[in-house]
């Protein structure tokens, strides 16, 4: 039984590894059928980007990367793979910080994260690196259309990755692709129960949904997606770009 | 019916405003009884700091604050309340950034956030400002002991606030006080299903739990707390300080 106002996170495990060209929407729906769970109106589907990138073929054979001298010496200094460093530099449009073996870049999409989001874990034992989806909003919109085709339901889709933060230790999930909802809840101008106007109350709900999903979508339990049920999301068109602070108004790059 | 692996967030609404000296644990348990919900082993209790600060009397009468000339001129320039600016500067142990009307400080606890966490919304219409709890870990530990006294269950407690981030727009909830669990899940050294060691996989689960709770604990719906049910949290002693990156290894202050 669900209580009124309760929110539920329903994991969607996938037994198989995802390969380039795989039909992701069908595989997720197949897993749900196996659990006897049906999508419902109001559900949100949250998906880790790795399976999206894999399905889209966003893998790079590290043997094809010729690192620059600079990448080689920096990688040697910190015990890193120079080819991954090289790839991360290529995938970034600017370097935000590069110090103590940490490389923080701004990606072509505008995300500020470590190594431009280039990842070698959970891929194939270190031979290939996985890139972020080329256009995660577009990937989310495509999945949304496919899910609608099969189920008749147009559910919001959030694609996530694990990013580090300034000032705080540890990674948390963030939304890198959004379709079918607004990623921010804007309460500015509304009044609290005591009549005081809420001044700076823009809540990054897509990132909070990503974090919530991160609790059930484990790296080690082959659960790359989940349903969020019971959350009244901000309706309307939205993009993960809405979550990006323009460099000009950012005090920390 | 709950499915295996499912996670549930159960809101704990409070009808009344919290006043200094209120017995928070009793009020939360009273609300749960009203909903016919019982705490269970494995539950986590997540609580917005505002009711904790209010119960602890962490309110400052703004009429008692004499802002410095500097605070007055800066506040005038950006249409802010000089007394709140003054209080924020007093509550911080250092200023991290101060530009474009935004004041980012490091608080006495070590949190990096806007205005040292000083807040005037949802207090009493702008007469008083609310401070962060003096020692949020201690507040969490006290609540944990009281909940245990009444229910026999030693559940983890997370106290949260809404912080802004570098690079990304919007606020998200973060853990500022933790008792009864480790705030980080450390998968370093474990191997993914393909045998590749997970290199940088420390997950700030207390912050993800805070974000998840943020989805059901609204500013406007008088729901300052919730239960997270079904999450296998990292057991052991922990502190919200574990989430703070030491200034010396932080590339962004």
Interface residues (C-beta under 8 A of the other chain):
Chain A: X1 X2 X3 X5 X6 X7 X8 X9 X10 X11 X13 X17 X35 X37 X97 X99 X100 X102 X104 X112 X114 X120 X121 X122 X123 X124 X125 X126 X162 X165 X166 X167 X168 X169 X170 X171 X172 X173 X174 X183 X184 X187 X190 X192 X193 X194 X195 X196 X197 X198 X199 X200 X201 X202 X203 X204 X205 X207 X208 X209 X210 X211 X212 X214 X215 X216 X219 X220 X222 X223 X231 X242 X243 X244 X245 X249 X250 X251 X252 X253
Chain B: X1 X2 X3 X5 X6 X7 X8 X9 X10 X11 X13 X17 X35 X37 X97 X99 X100 X102 X104 X112 X114 X120 X121 X122 X123 X124 X125 X126 X162 X165 X166 X167 X168 X169 X170 X171 X172 X173 X174 X183 X184 X187 X190 X192 X193 X194 X195 X196 X197 X198 X199 X200 X201 X202 X203 X204 X205 X207 X208 X209 X210 X211 X212 X214 X215 X216 X219 X220 X222 X223 X231 X242 X243 X244 X245 X249 X250 X251 X252 X253
